[in-house]
């Protein structure tokens, strides 16, 4: 009797002491492989990056200074004459644009002799809208909307506002609509990236999250092709060609994109989460059906857990100093990343070719960044990259003064590549610098600093019309100068991630990192 009861007792004890079947285990097991359905979902959501990049860089073409020709050769010469010193009857814009239509915003709204501030105001308004939207929209709780709905609202609003630009009647309505576009798209990439990362397993997440960034570059490249095909049309057509497909994409998101199963689980909708997993990974349907009934309802007790907000980044000295240093570095990178494509028109090359090459040069950054992260320290990688990129920008300025156009353009590409690599490095660096409880807030501050740097670019780039290529030197000094601040940050390579502020402080003490860092 004793022998027969022992195995039964042991079996019961094993069941009681065995770890419960959690949703995380089901999630990782069902998505252990990256299937076709999952890949298509990543592409569908990742396309939001492509349309977002088009709206970011579209003013490179729509707000460009068009070429002109003389009507009265006795008083003017396009090569030597200042257009603002000529009577309007002595010259005309190239392309035959007259009346209320123009090849660019400059020609249609008669901004050729306006200040650099006014010519760069639409692009600055776009970035200011991104800043305001980034602050306000980040405070909206998604508990009642979800990842998918937030992404749909962001992309649809951006595309509809972009279409409405076609009907802008003056420079001020155009500036206002650019502000609204910037506001609407401020969180598009954040929503899309979170949705993608929450629908792939830990194994595939690093590779899956590179897909939307690649689509961002392809969107930039496609913009150059669209602008070239529409080069004989009004600048308004370019907004239609980019915004209408974006509107169609937002409709596809609404009807075909799947919600984040992790978000559904956190909302207590486990059955809906399982159904999403079945659609993402049909190959594991049998497994999901067998374990769905055993999934335990997790009892959340948020009142027992410490709560952290964005203010924790500012009330703790070490966190405040880190976030300020990160924002300073990102401000310099933002100036270079967003400013160099605007300033490249000062180099006497085809704007369509130069912008296409600028987009293509981003692709190697997704290969170079992992190599730097694996083989070198974080601080040294960011520092050397910033110095190389800054020096390239300054050399580009000097070489363009001496007519070395091709070499100057090559250095411009190097500077732009370094700006992109710097952003990739800092995105990983900031994840390791801050714990989970405030990591999203820290990422928001990083993106805001990047956008603030971009908001300064149009005015600086406009100065290049008076002092050719001077803006490259400004962007170069900004990248290198602000990049030096990385020396104030602690090294994080090989360190584990922390979840709370207290755990981060304990780990820093164990690693003997100064609290001032």
PyMOL commands that set and color helices and strands:
alter all, ss='L'
color gray80, all
select helices_A, chain A and resi 2-17+23-30+36-57+59-62+83-85+88-90+105-108+116-137+146-167+171-185+188-197+202-229+235-256+261-266+270-280+282-292+302-304+312-315+317-346+351-360+365-375+378-401+405-433+436-455+457-463+470-488+501-510
alter helices_A, ss='H'
color red, helices_A
select strands_A, chain A and resi 68-70+91-93
alter strands_A, ss='S'
color yellow, strands_A
deselect
rebuild
show_as cartoon
